[in-house]
């Protein structure tokens, strides 16, 4: 299950400089053209858009005890059969037993009577109602991924004790999916943007960065300015408490993956007394500087890429296009992908597969593990390198970017960036910090960070974004919360294992469960040891022994 939004390797130069990689790829600083540029008309100037005033600081909510929030906590969800879903039909997934609904929540928790939005929900009712113990809320990551889609299209992952005893409930967080999504561009503009490779020349790259970041901020402000100050994860955690209460649960039982671990962590910080059994899988370290997290991510993907390439040569020589030397295989693949900057491949629908899209398609597959996903990357690279056909890499990039076969984009990327800037925006790094980052990338991720310089880190994160957050990275203790289960995978490139160790250590009470293996996250990977541990904890409250490792 691919859930964490990493930056494209070659957009690293702007993404890490943006300082928004705590949980996601860059937001305003992602290389995206403006509406005017994409449409072929004159682009606006590069002055910053009028900033949206920060909302009144929200007091720590008292949840159900707050009289102003009673209309929300007291609502009843009108569950009904889900409407026809073309995606489910295409995937041959039966959703007839599921129910859909909406949750009404305040846009601004500091002023709950002023405006409200609806969140899209889906419920997969417990298979054995007589054994039901409550609801299990889930979040697949992103930020920007759909919790509704996680339940609808991933129902098989809950087969067994979890589904027997829980109503599994997925929701699209505020600003995403069908829950008042942040929207900045139309489909044609997204297509045009995704086919643009970041410039190689430093000065050109910096000038393009400023221009595109400014225009991106203006486009999002124009179409979604009302939402931008309120899409941060802390507000989503408050939404989650409303959902818990109206679902009839005294305590929150929750499975969060990747970014979903940050959501779960903030929930435990905001509502420690309301926590039940929380599983945080593919963990994010909420205390880590966003630039440092981005560097860790690039190093993680480089190591995964190297392991994939060596495995390709050593164990799949008959279908591997990367030569015969395992030590040189990764560089051969990287050189080919970089070469698409000057020699892009035309795919079947006429679009061009350039360097950045090809790297995106490659990295996307590395979210999966060596047993189920690497074969697809071998095939995709084989078709591109041997046959000159980039369709498989393009398909993979489209999946990452939220583009369907009809050319329609989900709001995932815009949501992703807006939430990232609402959650954290680091100050400009010191020259020493920037140099440390570049030195590490040069030493440990030379293929994915090719061309990175200290100048690429010169400005503060979210510098052009119209909403300035007050949120900062910090250790989350969650004093008074029930014991939390943190899960980490040793070969996870998107949320490296060290992040799981740090998150578990930061909590007042937590246990770390380890999956030994490749890929992002442990849930849904088919690891029997992991599956049994999660089921035992969620359904019986039995925490795995400290130090448990599942191979």
C-alpha positions as CSV (number, residue, x, y, z in Angstrom):
1,X,0.0,0.0,0.0
2,X,1.6,3.3,-1.1
3,X,0.7,5.9,1.3
4,X,3.4,8.4,2.0
5,X,4.0,11.3,-0.4
6,X,7.7,11.6,-1.1
7,X,9.2,14.2,-3.3
8,X,10.2,13.3,-6.8
9,X,13.9,12.9,-6.7
10,X,14.7,15.6,-9.3
11,X,12.2,18.0,-7.7
12,X,14.3,17.6,-4.6
13,X,16.0,20.8,-5.4
14,X,12.8,22.8,-4.9
15,X,11.0,20.4,-2.6
16,X,13.6,20.3,0.2
17,X,14.2,24.0,-0.1
18,X,10.4,24.4,0.5
19,X,10.8,22.9,3.9
20,X,7.5,21.1,3.7
21,X,8.6,17.5,3.6
22,X,7.7,16.7,7.2
23,X,4.9,14.5,5.9
24,X,4.7,15.2,2.2
25,X,6.2,16.6,-0.9
26,X,6.5,20.3,-1.3
27,X,3.4,22.5,-1.5
28,X,3.8,26.0,-2.8
29,X,7.4,25.4,-3.8
30,X,6.7,22.4,-6.0
31,X,7.5,23.2,-9.6
32,X,4.0,23.8,-10.9
33,X,3.0,26.4,-13.5
34,X,0.3,28.9,-12.9
35,X,-3.1,28.7,-14.6
36,X,-2.0,31.4,-17.0
37,X,1.3,29.8,-17.9
38,X,-0.3,26.4,-18.4
39,X,-3.0,27.9,-20.6
40,X,-0.4,29.6,-22.7
41,X,-1.2,33.2,-21.8
42,X,1.0,35.7,-20.1
43,X,2.0,34.9,-16.6
44,X,1.5,37.2,-13.7
45,X,4.3,38.9,-11.9
46,X,6.3,37.3,-9.2
47,X,5.1,39.4,-6.2
48,X,3.6,37.4,-3.4
49,X,-0.1,37.0,-3.3
50,X,-2.1,38.9,-0.6
51,X,-1.6,36.7,2.5
52,X,-4.6,35.2,4.2
53,X,-4.6,36.5,7.8
54,X,-3.9,33.7,10.2
55,X,-7.0,32.4,12.0
56,X,-7.5,33.4,15.6
57,X,-5.4,31.0,17.7
58,X,-7.6,28.0,18.5
59,X,-7.8,27.2,22.2
60,X,-7.2,23.7,23.2
61,X,-10.6,22.1,22.5
62,X,-12.6,20.5,25.2
63,X,-14.4,18.3,22.8
64,X,-17.8,17.1,24.0
65,X,-17.6,19.4,27.0
66,X,-17.6,22.5,24.8
67,X,-21.2,23.8,24.5
68,X,-20.3,25.4,21.2
69,X,-19.4,22.0,19.7
70,X,-22.5,20.2,20.9
71,X,-24.3,20.5,17.6
72,X,-21.4,18.6,16.0
73,X,-20.9,16.0,18.7
74,X,-24.6,15.4,18.9
75,X,-25.3,14.8,15.2
76,X,-26.4,11.4,13.8
77,X,-24.8,10.1,10.6
78,X,-27.3,9.2,8.0
79,X,-25.7,6.0,6.8
80,X,-27.0,4.6,3.5
81,X,-26.0,2.2,0.8
82,X,-23.0,3.6,-1.1
83,X,-23.7,4.9,-4.7
84,X,-22.4,3.0,-7.7
85,X,-18.6,3.3,-7.9
86,X,-17.0,2.9,-11.3
87,X,-13.5,2.3,-9.8
88,X,-14.8,-0.5,-7.6
89,X,-16.6,-2.0,-10.6
90,X,-13.5,-1.9,-12.7
91,X,-11.5,-3.6,-9.9
92,X,-14.3,-6.1,-9.4
93,X,-14.8,-5.2,-5.8
94,X,-18.1,-5.7,-4.2
95,X,-19.1,-2.7,-2.1
96,X,-22.7,-3.7,-1.7
97,X,-22.2,-4.4,2.0
98,X,-20.7,-1.0,2.7
99,X,-22.5,2.2,3.8
100,X,-21.6,5.8,3.0
101,X,-22.4,9.0,4.9
102,X,-21.2,12.5,5.8
103,X,-19.8,14.1,9.0
104,X,-20.6,17.7,9.7
105,X,-17.7,19.6,11.3
106,X,-16.8,23.2,11.9
107,X,-14.3,24.8,9.5
108,X,-12.8,26.8,12.3
109,X,-12.9,25.2,15.7
110,X,-12.1,28.6,17.3
111,X,-15.4,29.9,15.8
112,X,-17.5,26.8,15.3
113,X,-20.7,28.8,14.6
114,X,-19.4,30.6,11.6
115,X,-18.9,28.0,8.9
116,X,-18.9,24.2,8.5
117,X,-17.9,21.5,6.0
118,X,-18.9,17.9,5.4
119,X,-16.5,15.0,5.4
120,X,-17.0,11.9,3.2
121,X,-17.3,8.6,5.1
122,X,-17.6,4.9,4.4
123,X,-18.3,2.1,6.8
124,X,-17.6,-1.6,6.4
125,X,-19.8,-3.0,9.1
126,X,-18.5,-5.7,11.4
127,X,-18.8,-9.2,9.8
128,X,-19.9,-10.7,13.1
129,X,-22.2,-8.2,14.8
130,X,-22.6,-10.3,17.9
131,X,-18.8,-10.0,18.5
132,X,-18.6,-6.3,17.6
133,X,-16.5,-4.2,20.0
134,X,-16.7,-0.8,18.3
135,X,-15.3,1.1,15.3
136,X,-11.9,1.1,13.8
137,X,-11.0,4.4,12.2
138,X,-8.4,4.3,9.5
139,X,-6.2,6.7,7.6
140,X,-3.9,5.6,4.7
141,X,-1.5,8.5,4.7
142,X,-0.5,11.2,2.3
143,X,-1.5,13.7,3.4
144,X,-4.1,13.7,0.7
145,X,-4.9,10.0,0.3
146,X,-8.5,9.0,0.6
147,X,-9.6,7.0,3.7
148,X,-12.8,6.2,1.9
149,X,-10.8,4.6,-0.9
150,X,-8.6,2.8,1.6
151,X,-11.7,0.9,2.9
152,X,-13.5,0.5,-0.4
153,X,-10.7,-0.8,-2.4
154,X,-8.6,-2.3,0.3
155,X,-11.3,-4.2,2.1
156,X,-9.4,-7.5,1.7
157,X,-6.7,-6.2,4.0
158,X,-9.2,-6.2,6.9
159,X,-10.4,-9.7,6.4
160,X,-10.4,-11.7,9.6
161,X,-10.5,-10.7,13.2
162,X,-10.4,-6.9,12.5
163,X,-13.4,-6.9,10.2
164,X,-15.2,-9.5,12.3
165,X,-15.2,-7.3,15.4
166,X,-15.0,-3.8,14.1
167,X,-17.0,-1.5,11.9
168,X,-14.1,-0.3,9.8
169,X,-14.6,3.4,9.0
170,X,-12.7,5.4,6.5
171,X,-12.9,9.1,5.9
172,X,-11.5,11.7,3.6
173,X,-9.8,14.3,5.8
174,X,-10.7,17.9,5.4
175,X,-9.2,19.5,2.3
176,X,-8.9,16.1,0.5
177,X,-11.0,13.7,-1.7
178,X,-14.7,14.4,-1.4
179,X,-14.3,16.5,1.8
180,X,-14.1,20.1,0.5
181,X,-10.8,19.4,-1.3
182,X,-8.2,22.0,-1.9
183,X,-8.1,22.7,-5.7
184,X,-5.6,24.9,-7.6
185,X,-5.5,23.6,-11.2
186,X,-7.5,21.8,-13.8
187,X,-6.5,18.6,-15.5
188,X,-4.8,20.2,-18.5
189,X,-2.7,22.4,-16.3
190,X,-1.7,19.4,-14.2
191,X,-0.6,17.5,-17.3
192,X,1.4,20.5,-18.6
193,X,3.1,20.9,-15.2
194,X,4.0,17.2,-14.7
195,X,5.7,17.1,-18.1
196,X,8.1,20.0,-17.2
197,X,11.5,18.9,-15.9
198,X,13.2,21.1,-13.3
199,X,16.0,23.1,-14.9
200,X,19.6,21.8,-14.5
201,X,21.2,25.3,-14.4
202,X,21.2,26.6,-10.8
203,X,20.3,30.2,-11.6
204,X,17.5,29.2,-14.0
205,X,16.2,26.7,-11.5
206,X,16.1,29.4,-8.7
207,X,14.3,31.9,-11.0
208,X,11.8,29.3,-12.1
209,X,11.3,28.2,-8.5
210,X,10.4,31.7,-7.3
211,X,8.1,32.3,-10.3
212,X,6.3,29.0,-10.1
213,X,6.0,29.0,-6.3
214,X,4.5,32.4,-6.3
215,X,2.0,31.6,-9.1
216,X,1.1,28.3,-7.4
217,X,0.3,30.1,-4.2
218,X,-1.9,32.6,-6.0
219,X,-3.7,29.8,-7.9
220,X,-4.5,28.0,-4.7
221,X,-5.5,31.2,-2.9
222,X,-7.8,32.1,-5.8
223,X,-9.7,28.7,-5.8
224,X,-9.4,27.5,-2.2
225,X,-8.3,30.5,-0.1
226,X,-11.2,29.9,2.4
227,X,-9.9,26.5,3.3
228,X,-6.1,27.0,3.5
229,X,-5.8,28.2,7.1
230,X,-7.9,25.3,8.4
231,X,-6.7,22.1,6.6
232,X,-3.9,21.4,9.1
233,X,-3.7,18.0,10.8
234,X,-4.6,19.4,14.2
235,X,-8.0,20.3,13.0
236,X,-8.3,16.8,11.3
237,X,-7.6,15.3,14.7
238,X,-10.5,17.3,16.2
239,X,-12.7,16.0,13.3
240,X,-11.6,12.5,14.3
241,X,-12.8,13.0,17.8
242,X,-16.2,14.2,16.6
243,X,-16.3,11.0,14.4
244,X,-15.4,8.8,17.4
245,X,-18.2,10.3,19.5
246,X,-21.0,10.2,16.9
247,X,-20.0,6.6,16.1
248,X,-20.8,5.7,19.6
249,X,-17.3,4.9,20.8
250,X,-16.0,6.1,24.1
251,X,-12.4,5.5,23.1
252,X,-10.8,5.8,19.7
253,X,-9.5,2.7,18.0
254,X,-7.4,3.7,15.1
255,X,-5.0,2.4,12.4
256,X,-2.9,5.2,10.8
257,X,-0.3,4.5,8.1
258,X,2.5,6.9,7.2
259,X,1.1,10.5,7.5
260,X,-1.7,8.8,9.3
261,X,0.8,8.2,12.2
262,X,1.2,12.0,12.5
263,X,-2.6,12.3,12.6
264,X,-2.8,9.6,15.3
265,X,0.0,11.3,17.2
266,X,-1.7,14.6,17.2
267,X,-5.0,13.0,18.3
268,X,-3.2,11.4,21.3
269,X,-1.7,14.8,22.1
270,X,-5.1,16.6,21.9
271,X,-7.3,13.9,23.4
272,X,-5.1,11.6,25.5
273,X,-8.1,10.4,27.7
274,X,-10.0,9.4,24.6
275,X,-7.4,7.1,23.1
276,X,-8.2,3.4,22.9
277,X,-5.9,1.1,20.8
278,X,-3.8,3.1,18.4
279,X,-1.6,1.5,15.7
280,X,0.8,3.9,14.0
281,X,2.5,2.1,11.1
282,X,5.3,3.5,8.9
283,X,5.9,6.2,11.4
284,X,6.8,9.8,11.0
285,X,8.9,11.5,13.6
286,X,7.0,14.7,14.5
287,X,10.0,16.3,16.2
288,X,12.3,16.2,13.1
289,X,13.2,19.2,11.1
290,X,11.4,19.1,7.8
291,X,14.6,19.5,5.7
292,X,16.3,16.7,7.6
293,X,13.3,14.5,7.1
294,X,13.5,15.1,3.4
295,X,17.1,14.2,3.3
296,X,16.4,11.0,5.2
297,X,13.7,10.2,2.7
298,X,16.0,10.7,-0.3
299,X,18.7,8.5,1.3
300,X,16.1,5.9,2.0
301,X,14.9,5.7,-1.6
302,X,18.5,5.7,-2.9
303,X,19.3,2.6,-0.7
304,X,16.1,0.9,-1.8
305,X,16.9,1.7,-5.4
306,X,20.3,0.2,-5.0
307,X,19.0,-2.9,-3.4
308,X,16.4,-3.3,-6.2
309,X,19.0,-2.9,-8.9
310,X,21.4,-5.4,-7.3
311,X,18.6,-7.9,-6.9
312,X,17.6,-7.3,-10.6
313,X,21.1,-8.3,-11.8
314,X,21.8,-11.1,-9.3
315,X,18.5,-12.9,-9.2
316,X,16.6,-11.9,-12.4
317,X,19.3,-11.7,-15.1
318,X,17.0,-13.0,-17.8
319,X,14.7,-10.0,-17.5
320,X,17.0,-7.4,-16.1
321,X,18.1,-4.5,-18.4
322,X,20.8,-3.2,-15.9
323,X,23.8,-5.2,-17.0
324,X,25.8,-7.8,-15.2
325,X,27.6,-5.9,-12.5
326,X,25.4,-5.5,-9.3
327,X,27.6,-2.6,-8.1
328,X,27.0,-0.6,-11.3
329,X,23.3,-1.5,-11.9
330,X,21.7,1.4,-10.0
331,X,23.9,4.0,-11.8
332,X,23.0,2.5,-15.2
333,X,19.3,2.9,-14.4
334,X,19.8,6.4,-13.0
335,X,21.8,7.5,-16.1
336,X,19.0,6.3,-18.3
337,X,16.4,8.1,-16.3
338,X,18.5,11.3,-16.3
339,X,19.0,11.0,-20.0
340,X,15.2,11.4,-20.6
341,X,15.7,15.1,-19.8
342,X,17.1,15.6,-23.3
343,X,15.5,12.5,-24.9
344,X,12.0,12.0,-23.5
345,X,9.9,9.0,-24.6
346,X,6.5,9.5,-26.2
347,X,3.8,7.3,-24.7
348,X,0.6,5.9,-26.2
349,X,-1.6,9.0,-25.4
350,X,1.0,11.4,-26.8
351,X,2.4,12.7,-23.6
352,X,6.1,12.9,-23.0
353,X,7.9,10.8,-20.4
354,X,10.7,13.1,-19.2
355,X,13.3,12.7,-16.5
356,X,11.0,13.8,-13.5
357,X,8.0,11.7,-14.5
358,X,10.3,8.7,-15.1
359,X,11.9,9.1,-11.7
360,X,8.5,9.5,-10.1
361,X,7.3,6.2,-11.7
362,X,10.4,4.5,-10.5
363,X,10.2,5.7,-6.9
364,X,6.5,5.0,-6.8
365,X,7.1,1.2,-7.2
366,X,9.7,1.3,-4.4
367,X,6.9,1.9,-1.9
368,X,6.1,-1.8,-2.4
369,X,8.2,-4.7,-1.2
370,X,10.6,-7.0,-3.0
371,X,8.2,-9.9,-3.2
372,X,5.3,-8.2,-4.9
373,X,6.4,-4.9,-6.5
374,X,10.0,-5.1,-7.7
375,X,9.0,-7.3,-10.7
376,X,6.9,-4.4,-12.0
377,X,9.8,-2.0,-11.9
378,X,12.0,-4.6,-13.7
379,X,9.4,-4.8,-16.4
380,X,8.9,-1.0,-16.6
381,X,12.6,-0.3,-16.9
382,X,13.0,-3.1,-19.4
383,X,10.4,-1.7,-21.7
384,X,11.8,1.8,-21.5
385,X,15.5,0.9,-21.7
386,X,15.3,-1.9,-24.3
387,X,12.2,-1.2,-26.3
388,X,12.0,2.6,-25.9
389,X,8.5,2.4,-24.5
390,X,7.8,4.5,-21.5
391,X,4.1,3.6,-20.9
392,X,4.7,1.4,-17.8
393,X,6.8,4.1,-16.1
394,X,4.2,6.7,-17.1
395,X,1.4,4.5,-15.6
396,X,3.3,4.3,-12.4
397,X,3.8,8.0,-12.3
398,X,0.2,8.6,-13.0
399,X,-0.8,6.5,-10.1
400,X,1.5,8.4,-7.8
401,X,0.2,11.8,-9.1
402,X,-3.4,10.8,-8.8
403,X,-4.2,10.8,-12.6
404,X,-6.7,8.2,-13.9
405,X,-6.9,6.7,-17.3
406,X,-9.2,9.4,-18.5
407,X,-6.8,12.1,-17.7
408,X,-8.6,13.3,-14.6
409,X,-6.6,14.1,-11.5
410,X,-7.7,13.6,-7.9
411,X,-7.1,16.7,-5.6
412,X,-4.4,14.7,-3.8
413,X,-1.4,16.7,-4.8
414,X,-2.9,20.1,-4.1
415,X,-4.3,18.8,-0.8
416,X,-0.9,17.3,0.0
417,X,0.9,20.6,-0.3
418,X,-1.7,22.7,1.5
419,X,-1.7,20.4,4.5
420,X,2.1,20.3,4.5
421,X,2.2,24.1,4.7
422,X,-0.5,24.2,7.4
423,X,1.4,21.6,9.5
424,X,5.0,23.0,9.4
425,X,7.1,25.6,7.6
426,X,10.7,25.7,8.8
427,X,12.7,28.9,8.9
428,X,15.5,29.3,6.4
429,X,18.3,26.9,7.4
430,X,21.7,28.2,8.4
431,X,24.5,27.9,5.9
432,X,26.0,25.2,8.1
433,X,22.8,23.2,8.2
434,X,22.3,23.5,4.5
435,X,25.9,22.3,3.9
436,X,25.4,19.3,6.2
437,X,22.3,18.3,4.2
438,X,24.1,18.6,0.8
439,X,27.2,16.8,2.1
440,X,25.0,13.9,3.3
441,X,23.1,13.7,0.1
442,X,26.3,13.7,-1.9
443,X,27.7,10.9,0.2
444,X,24.6,8.8,0.6
445,X,22.2,9.6,-2.2
446,X,24.4,10.8,-5.1
447,X,22.0,9.4,-7.8
448,X,18.8,10.9,-6.5
449,X,20.3,14.2,-5.5
450,X,22.4,14.8,-8.5
451,X,23.0,18.6,-9.0
452,X,21.9,19.6,-5.5
453,X,23.7,22.7,-4.1
454,X,23.6,24.6,-0.9
455,X,22.0,27.5,-2.8
456,X,18.9,25.2,-3.3
457,X,18.3,25.6,0.5
458,X,18.5,29.3,0.8
459,X,14.9,30.2,1.8
460,X,12.4,29.4,4.4
461,X,9.7,26.7,3.9
462,X,6.4,27.7,2.4
463,X,7.9,31.2,1.7
464,X,5.2,32.2,-0.8
465,X,2.2,30.4,0.7
466,X,-0.6,32.8,1.6
467,X,-1.2,31.2,5.0
468,X,1.5,31.2,7.7
469,X,1.2,28.4,10.2
470,X,2.2,28.6,13.8
471,X,2.7,24.8,14.0
472,X,6.2,23.6,14.6
473,X,7.9,20.1,14.7
474,X,7.9,18.9,18.3
475,X,8.2,15.7,20.4
476,X,4.7,14.3,21.2
477,X,4.5,12.8,24.6
478,X,0.7,12.2,24.8
479,X,0.8,11.9,28.6
480,X,-2.2,10.1,29.9
481,X,-2.9,8.3,26.6
482,X,-3.4,4.5,26.5
483,X,-0.3,2.5,25.4
484,X,0.3,3.0,21.6
485,X,1.7,0.5,19.1
486,X,4.2,1.9,16.7
487,X,5.3,-0.2,13.7
488,X,8.4,0.3,11.6
489,X,9.9,-1.5,8.7
490,X,13.7,-1.8,8.4
491,X,13.7,-1.2,4.6
492,X,11.1,1.5,4.5
493,X,12.4,4.3,2.2
494,X,9.6,6.8,2.7
495,X,9.5,6.8,6.5
496,X,12.9,5.3,7.6
497,X,13.0,2.9,10.5
498,X,14.8,5.5,12.7
499,X,11.6,7.6,12.6
500,X,9.6,4.7,14.1
501,X,12.2,4.4,16.8
502,X,12.1,8.1,17.6
503,X,8.3,8.3,17.6
504,X,8.0,5.3,20.0
505,X,10.6,6.7,22.3
506,X,8.9,10.1,22.4
507,X,5.6,8.8,23.6
508,X,5.0,8.4,27.4
509,X,3.8,4.8,26.7
510,X,4.5,3.0,23.5
511,X,5.8,-0.3,22.1
512,X,7.8,-0.6,18.9
513,X,7.0,-3.6,16.6
514,X,9.5,-4.2,13.8
515,X,9.0,-5.7,10.3
516,X,12.2,-6.8,8.7
517,X,11.8,-6.1,5.0
518,X,11.5,-3.7,2.1
519,X,8.8,-1.3,1.3
520,X,6.7,1.3,3.0
521,X,4.5,0.3,5.9
522,X,3.8,-3.2,7.3
523,X,0.0,-3.4,7.2
524,X,-1.3,-5.2,4.1
525,X,2.1,-6.6,3.2
526,X,1.1,-10.2,3.9
527,X,3.5,-10.7,6.8
528,X,1.7,-13.2,9.0
529,X,3.7,-12.2,12.1
530,X,2.7,-8.5,11.7
531,X,-0.9,-9.3,10.9
532,X,-1.3,-11.5,14.0
533,X,0.3,-8.9,16.2
534,X,-2.0,-6.1,14.9
535,X,-5.1,-8.3,15.3
536,X,-4.2,-9.3,18.8
537,X,-3.6,-5.8,19.9
538,X,-6.7,-4.2,18.2
539,X,-9.2,-6.9,19.1
540,X,-7.9,-8.1,22.5
541,X,-5.6,-5.4,23.7
542,X,-2.6,-7.7,23.8
543,X,0.5,-5.7,23.1
544,X,3.4,-7.6,21.4
545,X,6.5,-8.1,23.5
546,X,8.9,-5.2,23.4
547,X,11.6,-5.9,20.8
548,X,9.4,-8.2,18.6
549,X,10.8,-8.5,15.1
550,X,8.8,-10.0,12.2
551,X,10.8,-11.3,9.3
